[in-house]
Every structure is written in C-alpha cells, then in structure tokens.
Amino acid sequence: MKKTPPAIDDSEIEDCYLPDFCHPENLLKLVLVLELIAIVLTLAGAPKNSNLFVELALLSMFVQWIGLASAGLLCMLRRQGRLRGVLQSTLLSLAVVAAVTLLMSGLGWALEKQLYLGYFRHRPLGVILVQHLAIALILYGMTLRYFFVQYRNQQTLKAEARARLQALQARIRPHFLFNSLNTIASLTHDEPDRAEEAIENLSDLFRASLRADSRVSLESEIELTRQYIALEALRLDDRLRVEWLVKAKLERFSLPALTLQPLVENAIYHGIEPLAEGGEVRIELRQTGDRLIIRISNPLPPERSPNRAGNRMALENIRERLDLAFDGDAKIEHLEENGLYTVSIRVPLMAAQ
C-alpha cells in the first residue's frame, strides 16, 4: 500500500514563501529571468520596421527597472519582518509590483515625451498604465504560483524526512531496551544491588532518550553514551575498558539523536563480549576544519560466532539518519585492519540550538 506523504497545511507556512531577494544569487537569477522576459516581449511586439536591438535595449532597461526596484522593496520588507504567511506575503508583494510598475510606467512615459524616443508610440498614459499593469500582474502571478508550489514541495520533503527520522529512531530503541533488560536480568538473582543500580541507570538513560529530539547537542549525545557504558560495565566488569579522546567544543555542535550509543553497543557486543579477556573500545571525537570526525574502534575476535555476525542494521540505520540530517553531506565508513574494527563518521558541523 502506497504511503501518503505528510500533508502541509497552509497554516503551517509561517515564513515567507518568496525567495530572499537580498541574496546575490537570487538577484542574479532575477536579472536573467527579467532579460528573458524582455527578449520575449520584444520579439512578440516589436514593429516590423523598427530596430530590434534598440527595442530590446529600451524594453530591457524598462523591465529591469521594474524588477530590481520591486526586488529591493521586497528585500526591505522581508528584513523588517513584514512578509509573513501566505496571504500577507502575496498581497504585499502584489501591491509592491503593481505600485512600482505604475510608477516606472509613468516616469518612462514622461521621459519618452522629453527625449522623443517613440517607444510608447504616442499612446495615452492611461492606456500605457493599464497595459503594463496587466502584463506585470499576470507574469508575477504566475511566478508567485511557482514560488508557492516550490515552497510546499520543500516543506513536504522536510516533513517526510522528519517522519522517516522518527521511524528510524523507533527501530533503534526496542533493540537497545532488549539488550539492557538482558543485562539487568543477568544480575537480578546473584547481585540484586547491582541490578537495582542498573535499573536506575536504565531509567536515566531512557529519560534522556525520550527527551531527545531529532537532533541533540554533542555533549548530550556523549553523556547518553557514557550512561550506556556504565550500564554495560556492571555486567562486564574489568573486561570492558573504554578510552575517550575528545578534541571538540561539545557545547557548540549537535548530531542526530542516538548516533554514538548504537555504535558503541555494537562495539561491545561484537568486539568485547566474545573475548574472554575483554578488550578496549576507543572513542575519538575531533574537529578538523568545518568537519566533526568520530571514530569508534573495537578488537576483532579471532573466531566469530554465526550468532554474532549481525546484519549491520544499526550501521545502515545511522547512515540513513545522517543523510537525512545533513542532506547527504555526511560520510560513514567501516574498516577491518590490524585486528581492529573501526567505524568512522565525518559530518559537517551543525550548530547546537
């Protein structure tokens, strides 16, 4: 059965759906589009005996005046916070384009009368104003429709990404809960005090996990992982050794929730538990330029049990969540070398909110 994408209600579109004309890239696109409009209007309306290049130059100048003046006013209104919501953005922008078109048409008509350019062909001012206003509103209305459809598509994609992220997180938590309950069950009869301590750790861990949004601060993610390690240490004792190497400003950056803990869980389950003497899990976090590098290493057992082969679900799960969170600008790799299994994550720095 095909899933229906999450619906986006108009009431959810609080920000202006128009592009930011203060941005140089958007301004360049506007200039190019305006020039294309001028070319089309020139080819469609130029008299047979007129100089095509002169007609194009005059019309280009006129259209660019209207477009750039309107963009400047919309930029100012956006910076002032007056372009909010669909209705307000639409009405204000239409009013701006209409006013600028009437003003520029009037000024152009007056200038043409002084310079005798013959561009308006001696038509009355009223006819010029009505004609130019109709053309401007029709073209801008079509453009508004395009902007709105693009904005709704972007909002729908974001809603789908949030829904997928929540579903992926929901798949992680039952697996983590199962392993944690196994740990507590193994301590219940022989070491009830330690079992009680494990329950308290699990309670704290799940309280933090349930509070986690789609992204959490790097500091919170590390603390969540430390609580999980403390829980596993109750069962594994000295067999579990963990080395932390943190060279990043934790308070400044964030990650998708539950990024580190599942990887550390895999490192303990596949790398430490099968070894009678245990081993060391090395967790390294460092900042290189505008990237955050995370490496988690664990020893490889000499012989691997088929029951512990795993299906790399956690790794693929995290890979997909990183792709969603960073728009594909994140990398996750794994390597087996020199008796170690290493998972490396490279993500762009995402400022904590």
C-alpha positions in Angstrom: 0.0 0.0 0.0 1.5 3.3 -1.0 2.2 5.8 1.8 0.6 9.2 1.6 3.1 12.0 2.2 2.5 14.1 5.3 0.1 16.9 4.5 1.3 20.5 4.8 -1.5 22.9 5.9 -1.3 26.5 4.8 -1.4 27.5 8.4 2.0 25.8 8.9 3.6 28.1 6.3 4.5 30.9 8.7 7.7 32.1 6.9 7.6 34.0 3.7 7.5 31.6 0.7 9.1 34.1 -1.5 12.8 33.8 -2.2 15.1 36.2 -0.4 15.9 38.9 -3.0 18.6 40.3 -0.7 20.7 37.2 -1.6 23.1 37.9 -4.5 22.4 34.5 -6.2 18.6 35.1 -6.2 19.2 38.7 -7.5 21.3 37.3 -10.4 18.6 34.8 -11.3 16.0 37.6 -11.3 18.1 39.7 -13.7 18.4 36.8 -16.1 14.7 36.0 -15.9 13.8 39.6 -16.5 16.1 39.7 -19.5 14.4 36.6 -20.9 11.0 38.3 -20.5 12.3 41.4 -22.2 13.5 39.3 -25.2 10.2 37.5 -25.5 8.2 40.7 -25.3 10.5 42.4 -27.9 10.2 39.5 -30.3 6.4 39.4 -29.9 5.6 43.1 -30.0 8.3 44.9 -32.0 7.0 46.7 -35.2 8.3 45.3 -38.5 10.3 48.4 -39.5 11.8 49.0 -36.1 15.4 48.4 -35.0 15.1 45.1 -33.0 18.2 45.8 -30.9 17.1 49.3 -30.0 13.7 48.0 -29.0 15.3 45.2 -26.9 17.6 47.7 -25.2 14.8 50.1 -24.2 12.5 47.3 -23.1 15.3 45.6 -21.1 16.0 48.8 -19.3 12.4 49.3 -18.5 11.8 45.8 -17.3 14.9 45.7 -15.3 13.9 48.9 -13.6 10.6 47.5 -12.5 12.0 44.1 -11.5 15.0 45.4 -9.5 13.1 48.2 -7.8 10.4 45.6 -6.8 13.1 43.2 -5.5 14.7 46.0 -3.5 11.4 46.9 -1.8 10.6 43.2 -1.1 14.1 42.7 0.4 13.4 45.7 2.7 10.0 44.4 3.7 11.5 40.9 4.4 14.2 42.3 6.6 11.6 44.2 8.5 9.6 41.0 9.1 6.5 42.2 7.2 6.4 39.3 4.7 4.9 36.6 6.9 2.5 33.9 5.9 1.0 33.1 2.5 -1.8 35.8 2.4 0.3 38.6 3.7 3.3 37.8 1.5 1.1 37.5 -1.6 -0.9 40.7 -1.1 2.1 42.8 -0.1 4.3 41.6 -3.0 1.5 42.1 -5.5 1.0 45.6 -4.2 4.7 46.4 -4.5 4.9 45.1 -8.0 1.8 47.0 -9.1 2.9 50.3 -7.5 6.4 50.0 -9.0 5.0 49.2 -12.4 2.7 52.2 -12.4 5.4 54.5 -11.1 8.0 53.3 -13.7 5.5 53.4 -16.5 4.6 57.0 -15.6 8.2 58.0 -15.4 9.0 56.2 -18.6 6.1 57.9 -20.4 7.2 61.3 -19.2 10.9 60.6 -20.1 9.9 59.4 -23.6 7.9 62.6 -24.1 11.0 64.7 -23.4 13.5 62.6 -25.4 11.1 61.7 -28.3 12.2 58.1 -28.3 8.9 56.9 -29.8 8.9 53.9 -27.6 5.3 54.3 -26.4 4.1 55.1 -29.9 2.2 58.2 -28.7 -0.3 56.2 -26.8 -2.3 57.9 -23.9 -0.8 57.5 -20.4 -4.0 55.7 -19.2 -3.7 53.0 -21.8 0.0 52.6 -21.1 -0.6 52.2 -17.3 -3.4 49.6 -17.8 -1.5 47.6 -20.3 1.8 47.5 -18.3 -0.1 46.8 -15.0 -2.0 43.9 -16.6 1.2 42.3 -18.1 3.1 42.8 -14.8 0.4 41.2 -12.6 -0.1 38.3 -15.0 3.6 37.4 -15.1 4.1 38.0 -11.4 1.0 36.0 -10.6 2.4 33.0 -12.5 5.7 33.5 -10.7 4.0 33.6 -7.3 2.3 30.3 -8.1 5.7 28.7 -9.0 7.3 30.0 -5.8 4.4 28.7 -3.7 4.5 25.2 -5.2 8.2 25.0 -4.8 7.9 26.0 -1.1 5.2 23.5 -0.4 7.3 20.8 -2.0 10.2 21.7 0.2 8.0 21.6 3.3 6.6 18.2 2.3 10.1 16.8 1.8 11.1 18.1 5.2 8.0 16.6 6.8 8.8 13.2 5.2 12.4 13.4 6.4 11.2 14.1 10.0 8.7 11.2 9.8 11.5 8.8 8.5 13.9 10.0 11.2 11.3 9.3 13.9 10.6 5.8 12.4 14.3 5.1 12.3 14.8 6.1 16.0 11.8 4.0 17.0 13.6 1.0 15.4 16.7 1.6 17.5 15.1 1.9 20.9 13.5 -1.6 21.2 16.8 -3.2 20.3 18.6 -1.2 22.9 15.9 -1.9 25.5 16.2 -5.7 24.8 19.9 -5.7 25.5 19.6 -3.5 28.6 16.9 -5.8 30.1 19.1 -8.8 29.4 21.9 -7.1 31.4 19.5 -6.4 34.4 18.1 -10.0 34.2 21.6 -11.4 34.5 22.2 -9.5 37.7 18.8 -9.9 39.4 19.4 -13.1 41.4 23.1 -13.1 42.1 23.7 -9.3 42.6 20.4 -7.6 43.4 22.2 -4.3 44.5 23.9 -4.1 41.2 20.6 -4.9 39.4 19.0 -2.0 41.2 21.8 0.3 40.1 21.4 -1.0 36.6 17.7 -0.2 36.7 18.4 3.4 37.8 20.9 3.8 35.1 18.5 2.5 32.5 15.8 4.8 33.8 18.1 7.8 33.4 19.2 6.7 30.0 15.6 6.3 28.7 14.5 9.5 30.2 17.2 11.3 28.3 16.4 9.2 25.1 12.7 10.1 25.3 13.5 13.8 25.6 15.8 13.7 22.6 14.5 15.5 19.5 15.7 14.8 16.0 19.0 16.4 16.9 20.7 16.8 20.3 23.9 18.6 21.4 27.1 16.7 21.0 27.6 17.0 24.8 24.2 15.3 25.4 25.0 12.5 23.0 28.3 11.8 24.7 26.6 11.8 28.1 23.9 9.4 26.9 26.7 7.1 25.6 28.5 7.2 28.9 25.4 6.2 30.7 25.1 3.2 28.4 28.7 2.2 29.0 28.2 2.4 32.8 25.2 0.1 32.4 27.3 -2.5 30.4 30.2 -2.1 32.8 28.1 -3.5 35.6 27.9 -6.8 33.7 31.3 -7.0 32.1 33.4 -5.5 34.9 37.1 -5.3 34.0 36.5 -7.0 30.7 35.2 -3.7 29.3 37.7 -0.8 29.0 36.8 2.4 27.3 39.2 5.2 26.2 37.7 8.6 25.3 39.6 11.1 23.2 37.6 14.2 22.8 39.1 17.2 20.9 36.0 19.2 20.0 33.9 22.0 21.6 31.0 20.0 22.8 28.7 22.8 23.6 28.8 24.2 20.1 27.7 21.3 17.9 24.9 18.8 17.5 24.2 15.4 16.0 21.1 13.3 15.2 19.9 11.7 18.4 21.3 8.2 19.1 24.3 8.3 16.8 27.1 7.2 19.2 25.3 4.8 21.5 24.2 2.2 18.9 27.8 2.1 17.5 29.3 1.7 21.0 26.7 -1.0 21.7 27.8 -2.8 18.5 31.4 -2.5 19.5 30.8 -4.0 22.9 28.5 -6.8 21.6 30.6 -7.9 18.7 34.1 -6.9 19.9 34.3 -7.2 23.7 31.8 -9.9 24.8 33.2 -12.7 22.7 36.7 -12.2 24.2 37.3 -14.0 27.5 39.8 -11.3 28.5 37.6 -8.5 27.2 39.1 -5.5 25.4 39.1 -1.8 24.8 36.7 0.4 23.0 38.3 3.6 21.7 36.0 6.6 21.1 37.6 9.6 19.4 35.9 12.8 18.6 37.8 15.7 17.0 37.2 18.7 14.9 39.1 19.2 11.6 38.3 22.4 9.8 34.5 22.5 9.4 34.1 18.8 10.0 33.5 16.7 13.0 35.3 13.4 12.9 34.1 10.4 15.1 35.9 7.1 15.2 34.9 4.1 17.3 37.3 1.1 17.4 37.0 -2.3 19.0 39.0 -5.5 18.8 38.0 -8.3 16.4 37.6 -11.7 18.0 39.8 -14.4 16.3 36.8 -16.6 15.6 33.4 -15.1 15.0 30.3 -16.9 16.1 27.5 -17.1 13.4 25.1 -15.8 16.1 27.1 -12.6 16.4 27.5 -12.0 12.7 24.9 -9.2 12.7 23.2 -7.7 9.7 24.7 -4.2 10.1 21.2 -2.8 10.7 22.5 -0.2 13.2 25.2 1.0 10.8 22.8 1.4 7.9 20.2 3.0 10.2 22.7 5.6 11.3 23.9 6.1 7.7 20.3 6.9 6.6 19.7 9.3 9.6 22.9 11.1 8.9 21.9 11.5 5.2 18.6 13.0 6.3 20.1 15.3 8.9 22.9 16.6 6.7 21.3 16.4 3.3 23.8 13.8 2.1 26.8 15.8 3.2 27.9 13.2 5.8 30.0 10.0 5.5 30.1 6.8 7.5 32.7 4.1 6.8 33.9 0.9 8.4 37.2 -0.8 8.2 38.8 -4.0 9.5 42.5 -3.7 9.9 45.3 -4.8 12.2 42.8 -6.8 14.4 40.5 -3.8 14.9 37.1 -2.9 13.6 36.7 0.9 13.1 33.6 2.9 12.3 34.4 6.5 11.1 31.8 9.2 10.8 32.5 12.6 9.1 29.8 15.2 9.4 29.7 19.0 8.7 29.5 21.0 11.9 25.9 21.7 12.9 25.5 24.4 15.4 23.5 23.3 18.5 20.1 25.0 19.0 
